[in-house]
Amino acid sequence: MDEMVYLAMTGAMQTEYAQTINSNNLANVSTTGFRADLHSFSSVPIDGPGIETRINPVVESYGTDFSQGPIATTGRDLDIAIQGDGFIAVQAPDGTEAYTRAGDLRVEAGGLLSTGSGHLIMGDGGPVAIPPNASLLIGRDGTISVQPLSQGPETLAIVDRIKLVNPDVARLQKGSDGLLRLPEGEIADADASVSVMSGALEQSNVNVAKTLVNMIELARQYEMQVNVIKQSEENADAAAQMMSLG
């Protein structure tokens, strides 16, 4: 009975973990530039004395889905979407450099350019600062040009250039804040081949239909494992009653 309960409990616990990953993906369906987390079930042998064929089900996270999400046109000057491969360099809350596909930019009260989540956008020499202006344009290479106040459109001045990078996605690690980082604090070099589209945003790459189906399947798996635990308890009670009659 103990083995039966242990196996069902382990399966239920791992199913709950898988449901957490799946639910997080579903919760970020509307998050700009979000990349879905991937997971899979695998069988891991139990170490220690006993039969070597004993195994446990284990949910393993095997990275991030880096496929491109759909691009929606917004017409907003500060919205950008990366075309193809690449990432926007931002400053994480701890001051380190990280990377994102979220291009919903905004100008903070102090003039600093940030994403919608508040992460500062990195330029050629650090965080990008935008001076007061009448209009702002972002070029395909990330170059930011502004029309100074009280000046005509012919007086566009280059302010900075957004740092665009294209590191090996196999080396990127996704943090709990949703930002991507290279291992050991490594910093990616700017890549001139990365281009952006102004007036557009890349949506989340989460497949809603598939994620909902996974949620239903995981819920059924969890229910089945809980039922096994209940059945084990009933069997134990029946066995105890038979022993008491003897």
Secondary structure, DSSP 8 states (H G I E B T S, - for coil): -HHHHHHHHHHHHHHHHHHHHHHHHHHTTTSTT---EEEEEEEEE--SSS-TT-EEEEEEEEEE------EEE---TTBEEEESS-EEEEE-TTS-EEEE---BEEE-TTSBEEETTS-EEEETTEE-B---EEEEEE-TT-EEEEEETT--GGG-EEEEE--EE---GGG-EE-TTS-EE-GGG----B-TT-EEEETEEE-----HHHHHHHHHHHHHHHHHHHHHHHHHHHHHHHHHHHHHH-
